[in-house]
Amino acid sequence: MKLPRRNFLHLAAGAAALPAMSRLAGAQAYPSRPVRWIVGFPPGGGADTVARIIGSWLSERLGQQVIIENRPGWGTNIAVQAVVNSPPDGYTLLWFGLGNVLNVSMFSNLPFDLRRDIAPVCGLVAYPMVLVAHPSVPAKTVAELIAYAKAAPGKVSMASFGSGTVSHLAGELFNTMAGINMVHVPYRGSAPMMTDLLAGQVQVAFDVMVTSLPHVRTGALRALAVAGIQRFEMLPGVPTIAETLAGYDARTWAAVGVPAGTPSEIIARLNREINAGLADPTIRERLAQLGTIPMIFTVPQLGDYIAAEFEKWAEVVKVANIKVE
């Protein structure tokens, strides 16, 4: 049986439209089953806690359970790979942040391209960092620390959570912008770093606010400056580093991503619902208690922010010659 040419063309056009119609229908029905949120950190830590606060909110807004799935390992790259390998249907979310941006510059063998394979959805939180010093250090301000380091090149020790971590890169950015050479002393995590800092075995460190704040309050550590772009409300009398070194900003942050190719309607829905949570007074208070600050972005704004972070930190990694395999 032969079809008239006109009928054949109509059928062909209809068949070609089916995938697009299917994707649209799927987006409109989203979500119809539980959503996985893959977090590249162990349970019980700061990232996991924030994810569970926002995940609970998102579950209520979506009408489907959001399941937090912890997949630590390989500098959070295992979690990224799991999401990259997932269907782009909005049912697999990724917790990603500054650490993943740094990995792109430091790892030479990643099996994925973060910028190509992950689509940004929305911001989550910023983790304010603080430049702290042992009380034995004579410097009481950023300017005094810079002068102290210049007077004793290569003799001031700067601790970090480990090579290639956010605290390390924050210090290298400070070294570069201040024109000094504090000696990097890497540790295997925040806890051992803090033990030696409190004992005076190392002199200064860039630490997340939530960890250092109790020690600053007791006087065991001295807060020289906040590393973000604005003062922290829990330390209102402590200036920012940028007040001395214009343009310095070393906040660590977290955001939500999905596999590239996820329908824009689903991304917009997730952005809207999560931003509503970040603006909710109760959620904001819970996040503040963790020492974090909500980051509310539109999808394009987040894309621009991440692009700027890629550019800034790639230069820091290059100047510091940091490589992780």
N, C-alpha and C positions, 0 to 999 in steps of 0.2 A: 504494500500500500504506500503510495507516494503522498506526502503532504504538500499542499500548496505552499509556495515560497513564503508568503506573508505569515501563514500559520507557523511555519518552521521558525522564522525569525522571532515571533512572539514567544514561542516555547524556549528558544535559546536564551532570550533576554531574561525570561522568568527564572530559568535555571541558574544563570549567572548571578542573579540577585539573591538567590537563596542563602549563601553564606553570610552576606551582609544583614539580611533580614533575621537570620538565626542569631547573629551576634547582638543585634538590637533587642530582640526578644529576650535573650539571656540577660542583658544589662537591665532591662525593665523589670525582670523577675528577681533580680539580685537582692539579697542572697536567699537561696532556697535550701541551704544546708550550712553546717558549721564552717567557720573560717579559721584557718591556721595562721598563727603569727609566730614566725621563727625568729628566735633571739639567740645571738651567738655568744651568750654568757651563761654561767651556771645559775641555777635557782637560788633565790635568796639575796642576790646582789642588787646594786642600785638599778641597773638596767631592767632586771627581772621585776623589781618592785614597781617601777614606773609603768612597765608594760602591763602588769596585772591591774593597776589602777585604771589605766585607759582602756584596757581590754574589757573590763567589767562594764564600763560606761558604754563602750561600742556595742557590746552584746545586747544591752537594753535598747539602744537606738536602732540596731539592725533587726532585732527580733530573732537572732540566731546566736548560738554560743560562739565566742571567740576563744579558741584554745591556744594557750601559750605553749610553744614547743621549744625547749632549750636545746641548742646544738652548739656548745662551745668547742673550741679547737681551731688550730692553725690561724690564730689572730683574727677570729670571727669569719675567716674565709670559707669554712665549711658551711656555715649558715647561708652565706651569699650564694654558694654553689647550689645548695638545695632549692633556693627560691628561683634561681636562674633556670634550673631544670624543671620547674613546675609549670603547668599550663597557665597562660595569661588570662585567667578568668575571674580574678578578684578573690579567689578562695585561699590564696597563699600570700601573706604579707611578710615583709622583711623589716626588722629593726636594723637600721644602719646609721652611721654617723661619721664623725671626724676620723675615727680610727680606720674606717674603710677607705676614706679619702686618702689617708696617709699610706695605706697598704698599696694603693695603685702606684705610688712613686717608689716604694721601698722593696716590693716583691717583683722579681723579674720573670716569674714563671706562673702567674695567675692564669687559670684556665677559663677566665671570663673577662669581659670588659665592663666594669661597673657602669661607666657612662653610657654604654650602648645597651647593656642587658637589663638594667634596672631603671624603671620609670619612677621619678619622685611623686609622692602623694601629698604629704603634709609634714610640717615640722612637729616636733614633740616638745623637747625641753632643752635648755642650755644648762650646763653644769658650770657655775662660776668657779674659777680657779684663783688661787691666792699665792703670792710670793711670800714665803715664810722663812724666818731665820732663827737659829738658835740664839738665846740671849747673850751668849759670849761674843757674838759678832758685833763689832762696834757700830755698824751702820744702823741707823734708825729710819732712814728714808731711801727711796730708790736712788736719788741723786748721790747720797752718801755711799750706797753700795757700789755704784758705778765708780766713784772716786776711789773707794777701798780696793776694788778689783784692779783698777788701772795702776794703783800704787804697788800691787803685789801680783803681777801677771802670772797666771798658771798656778796660783797658790790657793785660790778660793774654790772650795768644793761645792758642786751643785748636784744634789741627788735627784734621782727619778725613779719611777716605777719599773723602768727597764729600757733598754735601747729601742728606739723607734716608737715609744709610747708618747701619748699626748704630753705628759709632764716633761719628757726629754725634749720634744720639739718646741714646747713653750720656752724652755731654757735656751735652746739654740737660737730661736727667734730673738730673744732678749739679748744674747751675746752679740748677734749680728747688728741689731739696731743700736746697741749701746757702744759697740766697738770695743768689747772686752773679751776675755778668754777665761771664764770660769770653767773649772775642770769637771767634766761629767762623770758622775759615779752612779752606774746603773744598779738597780736591785731587782729581785725577782718578786715584784709586786709592791703594793702600797704599804702593807703592814711592816715588812722588814725595813723598808726605807724610813718609816716613821720611828721605829725603834732606835735606829742609829742617829736620826736627827734629834730626837729628844735627849739622847745621851751625849750629844755634841761631837759625835764621830764624823759627821758631815755638817756643813755650815748653813747652806740654804737649800730650798727646794720649791718647785712649783707643784702644788697639791690641789686636789679638789676641795672646795670650801667645806663640804659636809664632814670631811675627815679631820681637817686642821682646826676647825672652829672651836671644838671643846678645849684644845690645847692652847689656843690663843686666849681664850677666856680665863684660863687658869694662870696664864703668864709663862707657861712652859715653852711657848714659842712666841715670836714677835711677828705680827703681820705687817709687812712693809708696804704692800699694795695689792689691790685686786687686779687680776689679769684681764678682765673683760672690759667692755666699753663704757660701763657705768658702775657707780658704787653699789655695794651690796647692802641691802637694808638692815641686815643683822650686824654689819660692821660699818655704820654710817660715818664714823670718823676716819676710816682708812681710805686713802685716795686710790685712784686707778693708776696703773703704770703709764697709761696714755697721758696722764696729766704731766708726766715728766718726759716720756718718749712718745711724741705725737704719733697716733696711728697704730700703736701697739694693741693687739687684740688676740687673745689666746684662749677663748672659751672652747670647751669641748661641748658637743651637742649631739642630739639624736633626732632622727626623722623616720618616716615610714616610706617604704618603697614597695613596688610590685613588679612582676616580670614585665619587660617591655612588650608592648602589643596588647596590654590590658585595655579594654574599651574605655574611652574617655569618660563615658557616663558613670562607670563604676568608680573611676578615680575621683571624679567630682563628688560623688556621694560620700566616699570615704573621707575626703578632705573636709566636706561640710560637717559630717558627724563628729569627727575627731576634734576639729576646731571648736565646735560647740562645747565639747568636754573641757578643752583647755581654757575656755572662757567662763566655765561654770565656777562660782565662788567656792563651793565645797571642794571641787577637784583642785582648784588653784591653791587652796589652803593645805591640802594633803601633799601637793607637790612642793610647796614652800617648806614644809617640815622636813623634806628630804634634801633641802638645799638646792633645789632646782628652780628654773624660771621657765614658764610656758613660752613656746615659740610658735606664734600663729602666722602662717603664710598662706597665700593662694598658691596654686600649683605653679604658675609662672614665676612668682616671687621665690619659691623654694628652689626652682631650677636655676635661677640667677645666683642665688646665695651659694648653692653647691658649686657652681662653675667658678665663682670667685674663690672659694675655699680650695678647690683643686689647684688653681693657679698660684695662690699664695704659698701653700704648704709644699708644693712641688719645688718651688725655689728654695725654701728652707732645707728640704731634704737634700737638694743638690749641693748647696753651699756647705752643709754639714757632712756631706758624703756618707749618708746612712744607707745601708743595704741590709735586708733581712731575707734569708732563704728558708 
